[in-house]
């Protein structure tokens, strides 16, 4: 199949494998070997937050949330956005298609001057690939990403096929993707980290010949160590026929905590695409963290032989958005974006930072867009001062700036919320508070249709007293909400319930009002800033365990807030922010219910559209046959 020269290189794999990678020995490299700007090549940043990231246990994103995250990824400067797995469900197909249509053409202030490429994942089957192309083809730049396992353990136990059959399927999959009109095709060798290297060369050579333009080498189970992974990338580039025609890519998982190190090792050994997620979210222990890779490159510009087009000042905003929409809370000591990343408690460290920041800080907080807490607004601040402060901290490229520009009435609603909060928070509101207000303002819009809106909460609770909550909601299920925020046809509802504590009573009241029966999977509360008058942010996750009441005559379920959480049930996450954590709890719980309802409605609609398309196709085939 290949020339004797290639076979000879394959046979020498053991020698290549034992050669230390340049990443492992980089600390002793001479200055002459350090990359200069002229030597640097473009590193393609491939973000899979919306596909691999959403596979994190407990993460469920609505289509609107995926679109919002995709827009922020475009602002961030990501080169390729893997928007989803179109064949997985009608809802996934719709999300990928809408991202291709609505986000795909956006250029804005991107450094590259080009729009973000939209990719979809597909198994190595014609049905998957065709469905994927239907979803992504609407983007000016699009890609089909298809994959097939190559490790012996996967071939034997999962796929139950031979190596030759694996090569055949891989070649045919790429050839089919090429035949339907896609010129940007990525092929992934699943579990490459545990695959035979010589066999990998055979597979990769075949898919290159069939039309693959990017070759992804995943450490699917996070098994490899940096020197091992880097040497594998180096070996594959050196020993795969036609390697010069394709870009090699890293895709690492964090099961041993080495995802970022492995990815950087791959880059040092020739990979020119890195696959990653915001905050490193993903299956099991997660994926390579985008912010860690980018800031490693940023802090060592003379060391790595690549450059990137990511706008680092958008990192913090991107991290916060994914955190709030996914419900995956960032650990405080997380590199780059954790709450403690720029905190110094040691007296020696504090003294050094005060004298010169670079004594203990290798990255300036503003480099990643971290807001400062230096300037505050109070209850006497006027509309113009508030507007200027919002514009100052958001700039023109922020997702919130876009929303405020598109809906002038939203600013007035935001200002009203600010004045209300300023009366309570005596110390004034800083940038973190303003971001929290913006999150709360736009949270329901990104979560789909707002079916219920909190009107009021009253709670009686204390030692030796049965907790009781009275909750008033506005039912918008049959209402019309205009652009200026006015509502027609809404119905106000009120109910009360007791509970084992104030929060329990509130949630039971909401369940009675909405006719929902949920299992509470988790409840978290966190202060937005320091101080006893800080805003509180609550995150709840619920499992559906019942049905929505369709009308007033439907049975009312009081609660099922306690119970076993089953992993096969979808989790719906909601957030709420308020100076009163009980009100924030009510907002979060209602937000989760709205997401649950919106997601189900979107899926039902997408399924109906898909079913209608299938029926239309059958009718056309029948007519043609006649």
C-alpha positions in Angstrom: 0.0 0.0 0.0 2.8 2.4 0.9 6.4 2.8 -0.3 9.2 0.9 1.3 10.7 4.1 2.7 7.5 4.8 4.6 7.4 1.3 5.9 10.9 1.6 7.1 10.0 4.8 9.0 7.0 2.9 10.5 9.3 0.1 11.6 11.5 2.6 13.5 8.7 3.7 15.7 10.4 2.4 18.9 13.4 4.7 18.2 11.2 7.7 17.7 9.0 6.9 20.7 12.0 7.0 23.1 13.3 10.3 21.8 12.4 13.1 24.3 10.0 15.6 22.9 11.1 19.2 22.5 8.4 20.1 25.1 10.0 17.9 27.7 13.4 19.3 27.1 12.4 22.8 26.4 13.7 24.2 29.7 17.3 23.6 28.6 16.9 24.7 24.9 19.5 27.2 23.7 18.4 30.7 22.8 19.2 29.9 19.1 16.3 27.4 19.1 13.7 29.8 20.5 11.0 30.6 17.9 11.2 34.0 16.4 8.1 35.8 15.0 9.1 34.8 11.4 9.2 31.1 12.5 5.7 31.1 13.9 2.7 29.3 12.3 -0.9 29.9 13.0 -2.5 27.7 15.7 -6.1 26.9 14.9 -8.2 27.1 18.1 -11.1 24.5 17.8 -13.6 24.9 20.6 -15.9 22.0 21.4 -17.7 23.5 24.4 -21.1 23.1 22.7 -20.5 19.5 21.8 -18.0 17.7 24.1 -18.5 20.3 26.8 -22.2 19.7 26.9 -21.6 16.0 27.5 -20.6 16.9 31.0 -22.9 15.1 33.5 -25.8 17.4 34.4 -25.3 19.9 31.6 -28.2 20.7 29.3 -28.2 23.8 27.1 -31.1 25.2 25.2 -30.8 26.2 21.6 -30.9 29.9 22.6 -28.1 29.4 25.1 -26.0 27.6 22.6 -26.4 30.5 20.1 -25.5 32.9 22.8 -22.3 31.0 23.7 -21.4 30.6 20.1 -21.6 34.4 19.6 -19.3 34.9 22.5 -16.9 32.3 21.1 -16.9 34.3 17.9 -16.0 37.5 19.9 -13.3 35.5 21.7 -11.7 34.7 18.4 -12.2 31.0 18.2 -11.3 29.7 14.7 -13.6 26.6 14.7 -16.7 26.1 16.8 -18.0 22.5 17.0 -21.6 23.4 17.5 -23.0 19.9 18.2 -23.8 16.4 17.0 -26.6 16.9 14.4 -27.7 13.3 14.2 -28.2 13.0 17.9 -31.7 14.6 18.0 -33.9 17.1 16.1 -33.0 19.6 18.8 -29.3 19.2 18.2 -29.8 19.5 14.5 -31.7 22.7 14.9 -29.1 24.2 17.2 -26.2 23.5 14.9 -28.2 24.7 11.9 -29.2 28.0 13.6 -25.6 28.6 14.8 -24.4 28.1 11.2 -27.1 30.5 9.9 -27.0 33.2 12.7 -23.4 33.0 14.0 -21.5 31.6 11.0 -21.5 34.9 9.0 -20.4 37.1 11.9 -17.0 38.8 11.5 -17.2 41.8 13.9 -13.8 42.7 15.4 -12.2 39.2 15.0 -8.5 39.5 14.6 -8.5 37.0 11.7 -10.8 39.1 9.6 -12.8 35.9 8.9 -15.9 34.5 10.4 -15.8 31.5 12.7 -15.9 28.1 11.0 -18.9 26.0 12.2 -18.3 22.3 12.6 -20.6 19.4 13.4 -19.7 15.9 14.6 -20.7 12.7 12.7 -19.9 9.1 13.1 -18.3 7.3 10.1 -21.7 6.6 8.5 -23.4 8.1 5.5 -26.5 9.0 7.4 -24.6 10.9 10.1 -22.4 12.7 7.6 -25.3 13.8 5.4 -27.3 15.0 8.4 -24.2 16.9 9.6 -23.7 18.6 6.3 -27.3 19.7 6.1 -26.8 21.5 9.4 -23.4 23.2 8.9 -23.6 24.0 5.2 -25.4 27.3 5.9 -22.2 28.8 7.4 -19.8 30.6 5.0 -17.0 28.4 6.5 -18.1 25.0 7.6 -16.6 21.6 8.4 -17.7 18.0 8.8 -15.9 16.2 11.7 -16.2 12.5 11.5 -14.6 9.9 13.6 -13.9 6.2 14.1 -12.1 4.3 16.9 -8.7 2.8 16.1 -7.5 1.2 19.3 -7.5 -2.6 19.4 -9.7 -2.6 22.6 -12.4 -0.5 20.8 -12.2 -2.5 17.6 -12.5 -5.8 19.4 -15.1 -5.0 22.1 -17.1 -2.0 20.9 -17.1 -2.1 17.1 -16.3 -5.8 16.6 -14.4 -5.2 13.4 -10.9 -5.9 12.0 -8.2 -3.3 11.4 -8.8 -3.6 7.6 -12.5 -3.0 8.1 -11.6 0.0 10.2 -9.5 1.5 7.4 -12.2 0.8 4.8 -14.9 2.5 6.9 -12.7 5.5 7.6 -11.7 5.9 3.9 -15.3 5.6 2.7 -16.6 8.0 5.3 -14.2 10.8 4.3 -14.8 10.1 0.6 -18.6 10.4 1.1 -18.2 13.7 2.9 -16.1 14.9 0.0 -18.6 13.7 -2.5 -21.5 15.7 -1.1 -19.7 18.9 -1.5 -17.7 19.5 1.8 -14.1 20.6 1.3 -13.2 20.9 4.9 -13.2 17.5 6.5 -11.7 16.5 9.9 -11.1 12.9 10.8 -10.6 11.7 14.3 -8.9 8.5 15.3 -10.9 7.8 18.5 -8.7 6.5 21.4 -5.5 7.3 19.4 -3.6 7.5 22.7 -3.9 3.7 23.1 -3.7 2.8 19.4 -0.8 1.1 17.6 1.2 3.9 15.9 2.0 2.1 12.7 -1.7 1.3 12.3 -2.6 4.9 12.9 -0.2 5.9 10.0 -2.1 3.5 7.7 -5.5 4.9 8.7 -4.4 8.5 8.4 -2.7 8.0 5.0 -6.0 6.5 3.7 -8.2 9.4 4.9 -5.8 12.0 3.6 -5.9 10.4 0.2 -9.7 10.4 0.4 -9.9 14.1 1.2 -9.4 14.7 4.9 -7.8 18.1 5.6 -7.5 17.9 9.4 -6.3 14.9 11.4 -7.3 14.8 15.0 -5.4 12.6 17.4 -7.5 12.2 20.6 -6.3 11.0 23.9 -9.9 10.0 24.5 -9.5 8.6 28.0 -6.8 10.9 29.2 -4.3 8.1 29.4 -1.1 9.7 27.9 1.6 11.7 29.6 3.1 14.8 27.9 6.3 13.3 26.5 4.4 10.2 25.3 1.6 12.3 23.6 4.1 14.7 22.0 6.3 11.9 20.6 3.1 10.3 19.1 2.3 13.5 17.3 5.8 13.9 16.1 5.9 10.2 14.9 2.6 10.4 13.0 3.7 13.6 11.2 7.0 12.0 10.2 5.6 8.6 9.2 2.2 9.2 7.6 2.2 9.4 3.8 0.7 12.7 2.7 1.0 14.3 6.1 2.1 17.6 4.6 -1.4 17.9 3.0 -3.2 18.0 6.4 -3.2 19.8 9.7 -2.6 17.6 12.8 -4.8 18.4 15.8 -4.7 17.6 19.5 -7.7 16.6 21.6 -6.9 15.7 25.2 -8.9 14.7 28.2 -8.1 15.5 31.8 -8.5 12.2 33.5 -4.9 12.4 34.9 -4.9 16.2 35.1 -2.6 16.4 32.1 -4.9 17.7 29.3 -3.3 21.1 29.0 0.3 19.7 29.3 -0.4 17.1 26.7 -1.9 19.6 24.3 1.1 22.0 24.6 3.4 19.0 24.1 1.5 18.2 20.9 1.9 21.8 19.7 5.6 21.7 20.3 5.8 18.5 18.3 4.0 19.8 15.2 0.2 19.9 15.9 -1.3 23.1 14.5 -4.8 22.8 15.8 -5.8 22.4 19.5 -9.2 21.2 20.5 -10.5 22.6 23.9 -13.4 23.8 25.9 -14.1 26.9 28.0 -13.3 26.2 31.6 -12.2 22.7 30.5 -15.7 21.3 30.9 -16.4 17.9 29.3 -17.0 14.2 30.0 -15.6 12.7 33.2 -12.7 15.0 34.3 -13.1 17.3 31.4 -11.2 18.5 28.3 -8.2 20.7 27.6 -9.0 24.2 29.0 -9.0 26.8 26.3 -7.9 29.6 28.6 -5.0 27.6 30.0 -3.6 26.9 26.6 -4.0 30.4 25.3 -2.5 32.0 28.3 0.4 29.6 28.3 1.1 30.7 24.7 0.6 34.4 25.8 3.0 34.3 28.6 5.7 32.4 26.6 5.6 34.1 23.2 9.3 33.3 22.4 9.0 29.7 23.5 6.1 28.3 21.4 6.4 28.2 17.6 2.8 29.3 17.0 0.6 32.4 17.3 -3.2 32.6 17.7 -6.0 35.1 17.0 -7.8 34.8 20.4 -8.8 38.1 22.1 -7.6 37.3 25.6 -9.7 40.2 27.1 -12.8 38.1 26.3 -11.7 35.1 28.3 -13.3 36.1 31.6 -16.6 36.9 30.0 -16.6 33.6 28.1 -15.8 31.7 31.3 -18.5 33.4 33.2 -21.1 32.8 30.5 -20.3 29.1 30.2 -20.4 28.8 34.0 -23.8 30.4 34.3 -25.4 28.6 31.4 -23.9 25.1 32.1 -24.2 25.3 35.9 -20.6 23.8 36.1 -19.1 25.9 39.0 -15.4 26.8 38.6 -13.2 25.6 41.4 -11.7 28.6 43.3 -8.1 27.6 42.5 -8.8 26.9 38.8 -6.0 28.3 36.7 -6.6 31.7 34.9 -10.4 32.0 35.7 -10.8 30.7 39.3 -11.8 33.1 42.1 -8.4 32.7 43.7 -6.3 33.0 40.5 -5.3 36.6 41.3 -5.8 36.5 45.1 -2.8 36.7 47.5 -3.2 35.8 51.2 0.3 35.2 52.3 1.9 38.3 53.9 5.1 37.8 51.9 3.2 37.5 48.6 1.0 40.5 49.4 4.0 42.6 50.3 5.7 41.6 47.0 2.6 42.4 44.9 2.2 45.8 46.5 5.8 46.7 45.7 5.8 45.2 42.2 3.0 43.1 40.7 5.3 40.9 38.7 6.9 39.5 41.8 4.0 37.1 42.2 1.7 37.7 39.1 2.7 36.4 35.7 -0.6 37.6 34.2 -2.3 40.9 34.7 -6.1 40.5 35.5 -7.1 43.0 32.8 -5.4 40.8 30.2 -8.2 38.2 30.5 -10.9 40.9 30.9 -11.3 40.5 34.7 -13.4 43.5 35.9 -12.0 45.6 38.7 -13.8 46.6 41.8 -12.4 50.1 42.1 -15.3 52.3 40.9 -18.8 52.0 42.4 -22.2 53.5 41.6 -24.7 54.3 44.4 -28.3 55.2 44.8 -27.6 58.8 43.9 -26.0 57.9 40.6 -28.1 59.1 37.6 -29.1 57.5 34.4 -26.3 59.0 32.3 -23.6 58.0 34.9 -25.0 54.5 34.9 -25.1 54.3 31.1 -21.5 55.5 30.8 -20.3 53.0 33.4 -22.1 50.1 31.6 -20.6 51.2 28.3 -17.2 51.5 29.9 -17.1 48.0 31.4 -18.8 46.3 28.5 -17.3 48.0 25.5 -18.8 47.5 22.1 -17.9 43.8 21.6 -19.7 42.4 24.7 -22.7 40.1 24.3 -24.5 42.4 26.7 -23.7 45.5 24.7 -25.3 43.9 21.7 -28.4 43.1 23.6 -28.7 46.5 25.1 -28.2 48.1 21.6 -30.8 45.9 20.1 -33.4 46.6 22.8 -33.4 50.2 24.3 -36.2 49.3 26.7 -33.8 46.7 28.2 -31.6 49.5 29.5 -34.5 51.2 31.3 -35.4 47.9 32.9 -31.8 47.4 33.9 -31.6 50.9 35.4 -34.7 50.3 37.4 -33.2 47.1 38.8 -30.0 49.0 39.6 -31.8 51.8 41.5 -33.8 49.2 43.5 -30.6 47.3 44.4 -28.7 50.5 45.2 -31.2 51.3 47.9 -30.4 48.0 49.6 -26.6 47.8 49.0 -25.3 50.7 51.0 -21.7 50.4 49.9 -22.6 50.9 46.2 -22.4 48.6 43.3 -19.1 47.7 41.6 -18.4 46.0 38.3 -19.1 42.5 39.6 -22.5 43.7 40.9 -23.3 45.2 37.5 -22.4 42.0 35.7 -24.7 40.1 38.0 -27.5 42.5 37.2 -26.9 42.0 33.5 -26.9 38.3 34.0 -30.2 38.4 35.9 -31.7 40.8 33.3 -30.9 38.6 30.3 -30.9 35.2 31.9 -34.5 34.3 30.9 -34.1 35.5 27.4 -31.3 33.1 26.7 -33.1 30.2 28.4 -35.9 30.2 25.8 -39.5 31.3 26.3 -40.3 32.8 29.7 -43.4 30.9 30.8 -43.5 32.0 34.5 -42.2 35.2 36.1 -41.7 35.8 39.8 -43.9 38.6 41.2 -43.4 38.4 44.9 -42.3 36.1 47.8 -43.2 36.3 51.4 -41.7 33.9 54.0 -42.4 33.1 57.6 -39.6 31.1 59.2 -37.6 30.7 62.3 -36.6 28.4 65.2 -39.5 26.3 66.4 -41.8 27.7 63.6 -43.1 25.8 60.6 -41.7 27.6 57.6 -44.3 28.9 55.2 -43.9 30.7 51.9 -46.5 32.6 49.8 -45.4 33.0 46.2 -47.0 35.1 43.5 -46.2 34.3 39.9 -47.2 35.8 36.5 -48.2 33.0 34.1 -47.1 34.0 30.6 -47.9 30.8 28.8 -50.8 32.3 26.9 -49.6 35.9 27.0 -48.0 38.2 24.4 -44.8 39.9 25.5 -44.0 43.0 23.4 -40.5 44.3 22.6 -40.9 47.2 25.1 -41.5 44.7 27.9 -45.3 45.2 28.1 -47.4 42.1 28.5 -50.9 41.2 27.3 -52.9 38.2 28.4 -50.8 37.3 31.5 -52.5 35.7 34.5 -51.3 36.3 38.1 -51.4 33.3 40.4 -50.7 33.0 44.1 -50.3 30.0 46.4 -48.7 29.1 49.7 -47.0 26.0 51.1 -45.1 24.9 54.2 -41.7 23.2 54.2 -38.7 22.1 56.1 -37.1 25.5 55.9 -37.8 28.7 53.9 -36.3 27.5 50.6 -38.1 24.2 50.7 -41.4 26.1 51.3 -40.7 28.4 48.4 -40.0 25.6 46.0 -43.1 23.7 47.1 -45.2 26.8 46.5 -43.8 27.2 43.0 -44.4 23.5 42.2 -48.1 24.0 43.3 -48.4 27.1 41.1 -46.8 25.6 38.0 -48.1 22.1 38.3 -44.5 20.7 38.1 -43.2 17.8 39.9 -39.4 17.9 40.2 -36.5 16.3 42.0 -34.1 18.9 43.3 -30.6 17.6 42.2 -28.5 20.4 43.7 -28.8 23.8 45.3 -25.9 26.3 45.6 -25.6 29.8 46.8 -22.6 32.1 46.4 -21.9 35.8 47.2 -21.2 37.8 44.1 -18.8 40.1 46.0 -17.4 40.5 49.5 -19.4 41.9 52.4 -22.6 41.1 54.2 -24.7 43.2 51.8 -23.3 41.3 48.7 -25.7 40.1 46.0 -26.4 36.4 46.3 -26.3 34.1 43.3 -28.2 30.9 43.5 -27.9 27.9 41.1 -30.3 25.1 41.2 -30.6 21.9 39.2 -33.8 19.9 38.9 -34.8 16.6 37.3 -38.2 16.4 35.8 -40.4 13.9 37.6 -43.9 14.5 36.4 -45.9 16.6 34.0 -46.9 20.2 33.6 -50.5 21.1 34.4 -52.1 22.2 31.2 -54.9 24.1 32.8 -56.3 25.0 36.2 -58.3 21.8 36.4 -55.1 19.7 36.1 -53.9 18.0 39.2 -51.5 20.0 41.4 -48.3 18.4 42.6 -47.0 19.8 45.8 -43.5 18.5 45.6 -41.0 15.8 45.1 -38.0 17.8 46.1 -36.3 15.0 47.9 -35.4 11.7 46.3 -32.8 9.8 44.4 -31.2 11.4 41.4 -30.9 9.1 38.4 -28.2 9.8 35.9 -30.3 8.9 33.0 -32.7 11.8 33.6 -31.9 15.2 32.1 -30.9 18.0 34.5 -32.3 21.5 34.0 -30.3 24.3 35.6 -31.5 27.7 36.7 -29.9 30.8 38.2 -31.1 33.8 40.1 -29.5 36.9 41.6 -30.8 39.2 44.3 -29.8 41.0 47.5 -32.1 38.5 49.2 -31.0 34.9 48.7 -34.6 33.7 49.2 -35.8 35.8 46.3 -32.7 34.7 44.3 -33.7 31.1 45.1 -37.2 31.6 43.8 -35.8 33.2 40.6 -33.4 30.3 40.1 -36.1 27.7 40.6 -38.5 29.4 38.2 -35.7 29.8 35.7 -35.0 26.1 35.8 -38.7 25.3 35.3 -38.8 27.8 32.3 -35.8 26.0 30.8 -37.4 22.6 31.3 -40.6 23.7 29.6 -38.8 25.6 26.8 -36.5 22.7 26.0 -39.4 20.2 25.8 -41.4 22.5 23.6 -38.4 23.1 21.3 -37.8 19.4 21.0 -41.5 18.7 20.3 -41.5 21.3 17.5 -38.2 20.1 16.0 -39.5 16.5 16.1 -42.7 17.6 14.3 -40.7 19.5 11.7 -38.4 16.5 11.1 -41.4 14.1 11.0 -43.1 16.4 8.5 -40.0 16.5 6.3 -39.8 12.7 6.3 -43.5 12.5 5.3 -42.9 15.0 2.5 -40.0 13.0 1.3 -42.0 9.8 1.2 -44.8 11.6 -0.7 -42.3 12.9 -3.3 -40.8 9.5 -3.8 -44.2 8.0 -4.2 -45.2 10.7 -6.7 -42.0 10.1 -8.6 -42.6 6.4 -8.7 -46.1 7.0 -10.2 
